[in-house]
């Protein structure tokens, strides 16, 4: 793989890693922030929903800029934006201030994925797309892992504000993008001359776009439904000590990285959809361990295998969506479908919290995810893919329906 490709993949991976770190900090601070601001824990969970709900706005803004002006500059602006918002979150004095800042953070989070994924995968050799897609998406799990490490190392000694102030660090990534990452050659070949031309390129893609939104909605149910409240589940429903929970999170995020890479590479051989279905079967089979395990060892093993499957399916998403998107709007359409999916799925945490009150924590998580996994399998079976599609003019199109 050429150095240009390596730098592009590194930029996309690091951007998504640091973005996820900034998001998952809140997951480990639900009780701390509720006490700090004098509100019920459900109000802090609401800030997660606000972040997720504003992500489509970022996808539209930064996606359109990326298709019109190139991938590099919008990605640099995006990284600086979400770093500044994260820094300011650490200065919040009231719950209202914190809620507004977390909503604004969602705009930055929503813009990063689509632009970073298109830049990385347009520069990637076709034969490496599957595994690089898995590596790129595993940045999300690495970010979660880093948030767990910070909870163990930073929070006890420096307090919750420093957890957010660390969010200023990603701004340095903009310098790396500026000096090392080349502009996408595929964008240069298919660049649009105006925003109106961009809108015309989207016309006629209605059914495809709606399918992608449906797919991404259930993928969001899958990931956020198995990750966001799981640390709280371990503490409040299974009695796992608060000091131990971050170590369990570190373990299952290692599983997530392993799954993303394995199933990403598998998708090069058996196709995108069947690889995702195989990953979903893994997750479905370990639900009894993950949600009903009677010991810490069983719960930890179940959580590890759960994320092997969940992020195994997710590792294929970056390349799957980019291969299905029209050339002229590859910066916009995958990211927009991704973020509209999260908009619909934004209440995931609140839904599971409500189910917990009625059915108990274990059945709330298990029942919700069984439904999601079965629905996702059906959606994938009736979907399509463009496995191996070229991103460059004049190259052979290999399409597998």
C-alpha positions in Angstrom: 0.0 0.0 0.0 1.4 3.4 -1.0 2.3 6.1 1.6 -0.5 8.3 0.3 -3.0 5.6 1.1 -1.5 4.9 4.5 -1.7 8.6 5.5 -5.3 8.9 4.3 -6.4 5.8 6.2 -4.5 7.0 9.3 -6.2 10.4 9.2 -9.7 8.8 8.9 -8.9 6.3 11.6 -7.5 8.9 14.1 -10.3 11.3 13.4 -13.0 8.7 14.2 -11.0 7.4 17.2 -10.7 10.8 18.8 -14.3 11.7 17.9 -15.5 8.5 19.6 -13.3 9.1 22.6 -15.0 12.5 23.1 -18.5 10.9 22.8 -17.9 8.0 25.1 -16.5 10.1 28.0 -20.1 10.9 28.9 -21.0 7.2 29.1 -18.6 6.7 31.9 -19.7 9.9 33.7 -23.5 9.4 34.0 -23.5 9.3 37.8 -20.7 11.9 38.2 -22.4 14.4 36.0 -25.8 13.8 37.5 -24.4 14.6 40.9 -22.4 17.6 39.6 -25.4 19.3 37.9 -28.0 18.1 40.5 -30.2 16.3 37.9 -31.5 12.8 37.6 -29.3 10.4 35.6 -31.9 10.2 32.9 -31.2 13.9 32.1 -27.5 13.1 31.5 -28.6 10.2 29.2 -30.6 12.8 27.4 -27.4 14.6 26.5 -26.3 11.5 24.6 -29.5 11.6 22.7 -28.9 15.3 21.9 -25.5 14.5 20.5 -26.8 11.7 18.3 -29.8 13.8 17.1 -27.6 16.7 15.8 -25.2 14.4 13.8 -27.2 14.6 10.5 -26.7 18.4 10.5 -22.9 17.9 10.6 -23.2 15.2 7.8 -25.0 17.7 5.5 -22.7 20.6 6.2 -19.4 18.9 6.0 -20.5 16.3 3.4 -21.6 19.0 0.9 -18.4 20.9 1.5 -16.3 17.7 1.0 -18.0 17.0 -2.4 -17.7 20.6 -3.5 -14.2 21.6 -2.3 -12.4 18.4 -1.5 -12.0 16.1 1.4 -8.9 17.5 3.2 -10.0 21.0 4.2 -13.5 20.2 5.5 -12.0 17.3 7.5 -9.4 19.7 9.1 -12.2 22.2 10.0 -14.3 19.4 11.4 -11.6 18.1 13.7 -10.8 21.6 15.0 -14.5 22.3 15.6 -15.3 19.2 17.6 -12.1 19.6 19.6 -13.1 23.1 20.7 -16.6 22.1 21.6 -15.2 19.2 23.7 -12.8 21.6 25.5 -15.7 24.0 26.3 -17.8 21.1 27.7 -15.3 20.8 30.5 -16.1 24.4 31.5 -19.8 23.8 31.8 -21.3 25.2 35.0 -24.9 24.3 34.6 -26.8 21.3 33.0 -28.3 23.6 30.3 -24.8 24.7 29.2 -23.6 21.1 29.1 -26.7 20.0 27.1 -26.2 22.8 24.5 -22.5 22.0 24.1 -23.2 18.3 23.7 -25.8 19.0 21.0 -23.2 21.2 19.2 -20.7 18.5 19.6 -23.1 16.2 17.6 -22.6 18.5 14.5 -18.9 17.8 14.5 -19.3 14.1 15.2 -21.8 13.9 12.4 -19.4 15.5 9.9 -16.3 13.5 10.6 -17.3 10.0 9.6 -18.5 10.6 6.0 -15.6 12.9 5.1 -13.0 10.7 6.8 -14.3 7.5 5.3 -14.5 8.8 1.7 -11.0 10.3 1.9 -9.5 7.0 3.3 -11.3 4.5 1.1 -11.0 6.5 -2.1 -7.2 6.3 -1.6 -7.3 2.6 -0.7 -6.3 -0.2 -3.2 -9.4 -2.3 -4.1 -7.9 -5.6 -2.6 -7.4 -3.9 0.7 -10.7 -2.2 1.0 -12.4 -4.8 3.3 -9.6 -4.9 6.0 -9.0 -1.2 5.8 -12.7 -0.6 6.2 -12.5 -2.7 9.4 -9.5 -0.8 10.6 -11.1 2.5 9.9 -14.3 1.7 11.7 -12.4 0.1 14.6 -11.3 3.6 15.5 -14.7 4.0 17.1 -13.9 1.1 19.4 -10.4 2.4 20.1 -12.0 5.7 21.1 -14.3 3.9 23.5 -11.3 2.0 24.9 -9.3 5.2 25.4 -12.3 6.7 27.2 -12.3 3.7 29.6 -8.6 4.1 30.2 -9.1 7.8 30.9 -11.8 6.9 33.4 -9.4 4.8 35.3 -6.3 7.0 35.1 -7.6 10.6 34.8 -11.0 10.8 36.6 -9.9 9.6 40.0 -6.9 12.0 40.2 -8.0 15.1 38.2 -11.8 15.0 38.1 -14.4 15.0 35.3 -13.5 18.3 33.8 -10.1 17.1 32.7 -11.8 14.2 30.9 -13.3 16.8 28.5 -10.2 19.0 28.4 -8.3 16.2 26.9 -10.7 16.7 24.0 -8.5 19.6 22.8 -5.8 17.1 21.8 -7.5 16.0 18.5 -7.0 19.5 17.1 -3.4 18.5 16.5 -4.7 16.0 13.9 -5.5 18.9 11.6 -1.8 19.7 11.3 -1.1 16.0 10.3 -3.8 16.2 7.6 -2.5 19.5 6.3 1.1 18.2 5.9 0.8 14.5 5.1 -2.6 13.6 3.6 -3.1 14.0 -0.1 -6.4 15.1 -1.7 -8.5 12.2 -3.1 -7.8 11.5 -6.7 -11.3 10.0 -7.1 -12.8 13.3 -5.9 -10.7 15.2 -8.5 -12.0 13.0 -11.2 -15.7 13.3 -10.2 -15.8 16.7 -8.5 -19.0 18.7 -8.9 -19.0 22.3 -10.2 -21.7 23.6 -7.9 -24.1 22.7 -5.1 -27.0 22.5 -7.6 -25.1 20.0 -9.6 -24.6 18.0 -6.4 -28.3 18.0 -5.8 -29.0 16.8 -9.3 -26.6 13.9 -8.7 -28.7 12.8 -5.7 -31.9 12.9 -7.7 -33.1 9.4 -8.7 -31.3 7.9 -5.7 -34.4 8.1 -3.4 -35.0 4.3 -3.0 -31.3 3.6 -2.5 -30.9 6.4 0.1 -34.0 5.2 2.0 -32.6 1.7 2.1 -29.3 3.0 3.5 -31.1 5.0 6.1 -33.1 2.0 7.2 -29.9 -0.1 7.3 -28.1 2.5 9.3 -31.0 3.0 11.7 -30.8 -0.6 12.8 -27.0 -0.6 12.8 -27.2 2.3 15.2 -29.7 0.3 17.3 -27.2 -2.5 17.3 -24.1 -0.5 18.4 -25.5 2.0 20.8 -27.9 -0.6 22.2 -25.1 -2.9 23.2 -22.5 -0.3 24.2 -23.8 3.0 25.7 -25.6 1.7 28.8 -23.6 -1.5 29.3 -21.1 0.1 31.8 -24.1 1.3 33.9 -25.8 -2.2 33.5 -22.7 -3.9 34.9 -22.6 -1.5 37.9 -26.3 -1.2 38.8 -27.7 -4.6 37.7 -24.8 -6.9 38.2 -23.0 -5.3 41.1 -19.7 -5.0 39.3 -17.5 -2.5 41.2 -17.2 0.9 39.5 -13.4 0.5 39.5 -13.7 -2.8 37.6 -16.2 -1.7 34.9 -13.6 0.3 32.8 -11.4 -2.9 32.6 -14.4 -4.8 31.2 -15.0 -2.0 28.7 -11.3 -2.2 27.6 -11.7 -6.0 27.1 -14.8 -5.8 25.0 -13.4 -3.0 22.9 -10.4 -5.2 22.1 -13.0 -7.7 20.9 -14.6 -5.0 18.8 -11.3 -4.2 17.0 -10.6 -7.9 16.4 -14.1 -8.4 15.0 -14.0 -5.3 12.7 -10.7 -6.5 11.1 -11.7 -10.2 10.8 -15.1 -9.6 9.2 -13.9 -6.7 7.1 -11.4 -9.0 5.5 -14.0 -11.8 5.2 -16.2 -9.4 3.2 -13.6 -9.4 0.5 -14.1 -13.1 0.0 -17.9 -13.7 0.6 -19.3 -10.2 0.0 -20.4 -7.4 2.3 -23.9 -8.5 3.2 -23.2 -12.2 4.0 -20.2 -11.2 6.2 -22.4 -8.8 8.1 -25.0 -11.6 8.7 -22.3 -13.9 9.9 -21.2 -11.3 12.4 -24.8 -10.8 13.6 -25.1 -14.6 14.2 -22.1 -14.4 16.5 -23.7 -11.6 18.6 -27.1 -13.3 18.7 -25.6 -16.5 20.1 -23.8 -14.8 23.0 -26.8 -12.8 24.3 -27.3 -15.2 27.2 -23.8 -14.7 28.4 -23.8 -10.9 27.7 -27.1 -10.0 29.4 -27.7 -12.9 31.9 -24.2 -14.0 32.9 -24.0 -15.0 36.6 -20.4 -14.1 37.1 -18.0 -11.4 36.1 -16.0 -13.8 34.0 -19.1 -14.9 32.0 -20.3 -11.3 31.6 -16.8 -10.2 30.4 -16.5 -13.1 28.0 -20.0 -12.4 26.6 -19.3 -8.7 26.3 -16.0 -9.5 24.4 -17.8 -11.8 21.9 -20.8 -9.5 21.6 -18.6 -6.7 20.3 -16.6 -9.1 18.1 -20.0 -9.6 16.3 -21.4 -6.1 16.6 -18.3 -4.3 15.4 -17.5 -7.1 13.0 -20.7 -6.1 11.2 -19.9 -2.4 11.6 -16.4 -2.8 10.2 -17.9 -3.5 6.8 -20.1 -0.4 6.8 -17.6 2.2 5.6 -16.8 0.4 2.4 -20.3 -1.0 1.9 -21.8 2.5 1.9 -19.1 4.1 -0.2 -19.4 1.4 -2.9 -23.2 2.0 -3.1 -22.9 5.8 -3.3 -22.8 7.8 -6.6 -19.3 9.2 -7.4 -20.3 12.8 -7.3 -21.7 12.7 -3.8 -19.6 10.1 -2.0 -18.6 12.6 0.7 -22.3 13.5 1.3 -24.5 10.4 0.7 -22.8 7.7 2.9 -22.4 10.1 5.8 -25.9 11.5 5.5 -27.4 8.1 5.5 -25.2 7.1 8.4 -26.3 10.2 10.4 -30.0 10.1 9.5 -29.9 6.5 10.8 -28.5 7.8 14.1 -31.2 10.5 14.1 -33.9 7.9 14.0 -32.1 5.7 16.5 -31.1 8.6 18.8 -33.6 7.6 21.5 -32.0 4.1 21.8 -30.6 4.8 25.3 -33.9 6.3 26.5 -35.9 3.4 25.0 -33.7 0.8 26.8 -33.9 2.9 30.0 -37.7 2.8 29.8 -37.7 -0.9 29.1 -35.4 -1.5 32.1 -38.0 0.1 34.3 -40.7 -2.3 33.1 -38.8 -5.6 32.4 -35.5 -5.3 34.2 -32.1 -4.4 32.9 -31.2 -7.8 31.5 -34.3 -8.3 29.5 -34.4 -4.7 28.3 -31.0 -5.1 26.7 -31.5 -8.7 25.5 -35.0 -8.3 24.1 -34.2 -5.0 22.3 -31.1 -6.5 20.6 -32.7 -9.8 19.6 -35.3 -7.8 17.7 -32.7 -5.6 16.2 -30.4 -8.5 15.0 -33.3 -10.4 13.4 -34.5 -7.3 11.7 -31.0 -6.4 10.4 -30.6 -9.9 9.0 -33.8 -9.5 7.0 -32.8 -6.0 5.8 -29.4 -7.3 4.6 -30.9 -10.4 2.8 -33.2 -8.1 0.8 -30.5 -5.5 0.1 -27.8 -5.2 -2.5 -24.1 -4.5 -2.8 -21.5 -3.2 -5.2 -18.6 -5.3 -4.0 -15.4 -4.3 -5.8 -16.8 -1.3 -7.5 -14.1 1.1 -8.9 -13.9 4.7 -7.6 -11.8 5.9 -10.5 -12.7 6.8 -14.1 -12.0 4.1 -16.7 -11.5 1.3 -14.3 -13.4 -2.0 -14.6 -16.6 -2.1 -12.6 -17.0 -5.4 -10.7 -20.6 -5.5 -9.4 -22.0 -8.3 -7.3 -25.7 -8.0 -6.6 
